[in-house]
Amino acid sequence: MQSTAQMKGFENFDRCPWVDTAKPDYVDYHDREWGVPVHDDRTIFEFLTLEAAQAGLSWYTVLRKRAAYRKAFADFDAAKVARYGKKQIDALLSNPGIIRNRLKIAAAVNNAGKFLQVQEQFESFDAYIWRFVGGRPRVNMLRTLQDYPATSRESDALSKDLKQRGFKFVGSTIVYAHMQATGMVNDHVAGCFRRQPIIEKYSREEAGLKKAKTLKLNSKLTFLKCHRLQARVSNLKSVTRYPGARRNIADD
């Protein structure tokens, strides 16, 4: 598959100022993934793990190792990673494809277990984490590299809560980077060609969900009305058959 940088017509698009356009894989990540709302738990766990691995390093360093991380961490299956023991951890420490930092690797295994606990409590990690932005992306108006914040009130709150739940390597700066990557925050600059399409796509999806909920509610109300009507008809038939029961009609 061609990267977006290789596709005809994409070469001269305006992008966010942090993107090094000399690196096709970096451009592709920006154009396809960064800032797109993520609601799949496995992908959320992937970004939590990668963002933690990034601590003190550049995101591009981690991005280049992403395929190796997927293989090393069971395609980011949190249930499998949570069961990693000494044998698997020693293997990870010898794996040249990932960042061989004992604390970060231990944090990934620890976080997998905590991730499962949150899933059990909230039914999905997605339901838990998106509460911190009210269920919809926060859209910032940024124009230059200097405009980018390192943290926010939401990342502070999420970081604090994750730490209280026992997660590691989840400082507010790391958490804010995660929120940017998974679309909880849309930090594409005002002139970036990806900013508006992401906003419009999410708005369409949100409108579709609201419509579906309305249809479901209307269907439920119709069912209840029909059920009550059938109950009244049954009561009337009962009164007709048994005149002695007529006095109970007032209780309906």
C-alpha positions as CSV (number, residue, x, y, z in Angstrom):
1,M,0.0,0.0,0.0
2,Q,1.3,3.5,-0.9
3,S,1.9,6.0,1.8
4,T,-0.1,9.2,1.6
5,A,3.1,11.0,0.9
6,Q,3.4,8.9,-2.3
7,M,-0.1,9.3,-3.5
8,K,-0.7,11.8,-6.3
9,G,-2.1,15.1,-5.0
10,F,-1.0,14.6,-1.4
11,E,2.6,15.8,-1.7
12,N,1.8,19.5,-1.3
13,F,-0.8,19.3,1.4
14,D,-0.3,21.5,4.4
15,R,0.4,19.4,7.5
16,C,1.1,19.9,11.2
17,P,4.5,21.5,11.8
18,W,5.9,18.6,13.8
19,V,5.8,16.3,10.8
20,D,9.1,15.6,9.1
21,T,8.0,15.3,5.5
22,A,11.3,13.7,4.6
23,K,10.2,10.6,6.5
24,P,7.3,8.9,4.6
25,D,6.3,6.6,7.5
26,Y,6.0,9.6,9.8
27,V,3.9,11.4,7.2
28,D,1.7,8.3,6.7
29,Y,1.2,8.1,10.5
30,H,0.1,11.7,10.6
31,D,-2.2,11.4,7.6
32,R,-3.9,8.2,8.6
33,E,-3.9,7.8,12.3
34,W,-2.9,10.8,14.4
35,G,-5.9,12.5,15.9
36,V,-8.5,10.1,14.6
37,P,-10.8,9.0,17.5
38,V,-10.1,5.5,18.7
39,H,-12.7,3.4,20.5
40,D,-11.1,-0.1,20.1
41,D,-9.7,-1.3,23.4
42,R,-6.8,-3.2,21.8
43,T,-5.7,-0.1,19.9
44,I,-6.0,2.0,23.0
45,F,-3.8,-0.4,24.9
46,E,-1.3,-0.3,22.1
47,F,-1.0,3.5,22.3
48,L,-0.8,3.4,26.1
49,T,2.1,1.0,25.8
50,L,3.9,2.9,23.0
51,E,3.5,6.3,24.7
52,A,5.0,4.9,27.9
53,A,7.9,3.5,25.9
54,Q,8.4,6.9,24.3
55,A,9.2,8.6,27.7
56,G,12.4,10.5,27.2
57,L,12.6,9.6,23.5
58,S,11.1,10.9,20.3
59,W,7.8,9.5,19.0
60,Y,9.5,8.6,15.7
61,T,12.0,6.3,17.6
62,V,9.0,4.3,18.9
63,L,7.1,4.5,15.7
64,R,9.9,2.8,13.8
65,K,9.7,-0.1,16.3
66,R,6.0,-0.4,16.2
67,A,5.9,-3.7,14.3
68,A,8.4,-5.3,16.6
69,Y,6.3,-4.1,19.6
70,R,3.2,-5.7,18.2
71,K,5.0,-9.0,17.8
72,A,6.7,-8.8,21.2
73,F,3.5,-7.9,23.0
74,A,1.1,-10.4,21.5
75,D,-0.4,-7.9,19.1
76,F,-1.3,-5.9,22.2
77,D,-3.7,-8.4,23.7
78,A,-3.8,-7.1,27.2
79,A,-5.0,-10.5,28.6
80,K,-1.9,-12.2,27.2
81,V,0.6,-9.5,28.2
82,A,-0.8,-9.5,31.8
83,R,0.3,-13.1,32.1
84,Y,3.9,-12.4,31.1
85,G,6.4,-13.8,33.6
86,K,10.1,-13.8,34.1
87,K,10.7,-15.9,30.9
88,Q,8.8,-13.5,28.7
89,I,10.3,-10.4,30.4
90,D,13.9,-11.7,29.9
91,A,13.1,-12.3,26.3
92,L,11.8,-8.8,25.9
93,L,15.0,-7.4,27.5
94,S,17.0,-9.3,24.8
95,N,14.8,-8.1,22.0
96,P,16.7,-5.6,19.8
97,G,13.5,-4.6,18.1
98,I,12.0,-2.8,21.1
99,I,13.3,-0.3,23.7
100,R,15.0,-2.6,26.2
101,N,14.3,-0.7,29.3
102,R,13.4,-2.9,32.3
103,L,11.2,-0.3,34.0
104,K,9.2,0.4,30.8
105,I,8.8,-3.3,30.0
106,A,7.7,-4.1,33.6
107,A,5.3,-1.1,33.3
108,A,3.7,-2.6,30.1
109,V,3.1,-5.9,31.9
110,N,1.7,-4.2,35.0
111,N,-0.5,-1.8,32.9
112,A,-2.0,-4.8,31.0
113,G,-3.3,-6.2,34.3
114,K,-4.6,-2.8,35.4
115,F,-6.2,-2.4,32.0
116,L,-8.2,-5.6,32.4
117,Q,-9.4,-4.4,35.8
118,V,-10.7,-1.2,34.3
119,Q,-12.4,-3.2,31.5
120,E,-14.1,-5.3,34.1
121,Q,-15.3,-2.3,36.0
122,F,-16.5,-0.2,33.1
123,E,-17.2,-3.0,30.5
124,S,-14.6,-1.5,28.2
125,F,-11.5,0.7,28.6
126,D,-13.0,2.9,25.9
127,A,-16.0,3.7,28.1
128,Y,-13.7,4.6,31.0
129,I,-11.1,6.8,29.2
130,W,-13.5,8.8,27.0
131,R,-15.3,10.1,30.1
132,F,-12.4,12.4,30.7
133,V,-13.4,14.5,27.7
134,G,-17.1,14.1,28.0
135,G,-17.4,11.4,25.4
136,R,-16.3,13.6,22.4
137,P,-13.1,15.0,21.1
138,R,-11.8,18.3,22.4
139,V,-10.9,20.5,19.4
140,N,-8.1,23.0,20.0
141,M,-7.2,26.0,17.7
142,L,-3.5,25.8,17.1
143,R,-1.5,27.5,14.4
144,T,2.2,27.0,15.2
145,L,4.5,24.5,16.9
146,Q,4.7,26.8,19.9
147,D,1.0,26.7,20.4
148,Y,1.0,23.0,21.3
149,P,0.3,22.3,25.0
150,A,2.2,19.6,26.8
151,T,-0.6,18.9,29.2
152,S,-4.2,19.9,29.9
153,R,-6.7,19.8,32.8
154,E,-8.1,16.6,31.2
155,S,-4.7,14.9,31.0
156,D,-4.0,15.9,34.5
157,A,-7.2,14.3,35.7
158,L,-6.7,11.2,33.7
159,S,-3.1,10.8,34.7
160,K,-4.0,11.1,38.4
161,D,-6.8,8.6,38.1
162,L,-4.6,6.1,36.2
163,K,-1.9,6.4,38.8
164,Q,-4.4,5.8,41.6
165,R,-5.4,2.6,39.7
166,G,-1.8,1.4,39.7
167,F,-0.7,2.3,36.1
168,K,2.9,3.2,35.6
169,F,4.5,5.7,33.2
170,V,1.3,7.7,32.9
171,G,2.4,11.2,33.7
172,S,0.3,14.0,32.4
173,T,2.6,14.7,29.5
174,I,2.5,11.0,28.3
175,V,-1.2,10.9,28.8
176,Y,-1.7,14.1,26.8
177,A,0.3,12.6,23.9
178,H,-1.9,9.5,24.1
179,M,-5.0,11.7,24.0
180,Q,-3.6,13.5,20.9
181,A,-2.8,10.2,19.2
182,T,-6.2,8.6,19.8
183,G,-8.3,11.6,18.9
184,M,-9.5,12.5,22.4
185,V,-8.0,15.8,21.5
186,N,-7.8,17.1,17.9
187,D,-4.6,19.1,17.8
188,H,-4.1,19.3,14.1
189,V,-3.3,22.9,13.4
190,A,-5.8,25.2,11.7
191,G,-4.1,24.9,8.3
192,C,-3.6,21.1,8.4
193,F,-5.6,19.2,5.7
194,R,-6.5,16.5,8.2
195,R,-8.2,18.7,10.8
196,Q,-11.6,19.4,9.2
197,P,-12.2,15.9,7.8
198,I,-11.7,14.3,11.2
199,I,-14.1,16.8,12.7
200,E,-16.7,16.2,10.0
201,K,-16.4,12.4,10.2
202,Y,-16.8,12.3,13.9
203,S,-19.8,14.7,13.7
204,R,-21.5,12.4,11.2
205,E,-20.8,9.4,13.3
206,E,-22.1,11.2,16.4
207,A,-25.3,12.2,14.5
208,G,-25.8,8.6,13.4
209,L,-25.5,7.4,16.9
210,K,-28.0,9.9,18.2
211,K,-30.4,8.9,15.4
212,A,-30.0,5.3,16.2
213,K,-30.7,5.9,19.9
214,T,-33.8,8.0,19.0
215,L,-35.1,5.2,16.8
216,K,-34.5,2.6,19.5
217,L,-36.2,4.8,22.1
218,N,-39.2,5.3,19.8
219,S,-39.4,1.6,19.1
220,K,-39.4,0.9,22.9
221,L,-42.1,3.5,23.5
222,T,-44.3,2.0,20.7
223,F,-43.9,-1.4,22.2
224,L,-44.9,-0.2,25.7
225,K,-48.0,1.6,24.2
226,C,-49.0,-1.6,22.4
227,H,-48.5,-3.7,25.5
228,R,-50.6,-1.3,27.6
229,L,-53.3,-1.3,24.9
230,Q,-53.4,-5.1,24.8
231,A,-53.7,-5.2,28.6
232,R,-56.7,-2.8,28.5
233,V,-58.4,-4.9,25.8
234,S,-57.8,-8.0,27.9
235,N,-59.4,-6.3,30.9
236,L,-62.4,-5.2,28.9
237,K,-62.9,-8.7,27.5
238,S,-62.7,-10.0,31.1
239,V,-65.4,-7.5,32.2
240,T,-67.7,-8.5,29.3
241,R,-67.4,-12.2,30.1
242,Y,-67.7,-11.8,33.8
243,P,-70.0,-9.0,34.7
244,G,-69.1,-9.4,38.4
245,A,-65.7,-8.2,37.6
246,R,-67.0,-4.9,36.3
247,R,-66.2,-3.2,39.6
248,N,-62.4,-3.8,39.0
249,I,-62.3,-1.7,35.9
250,A,-61.6,1.4,38.0
251,D,-58.4,-0.2,39.1
252,D,-57.0,-0.2,35.5
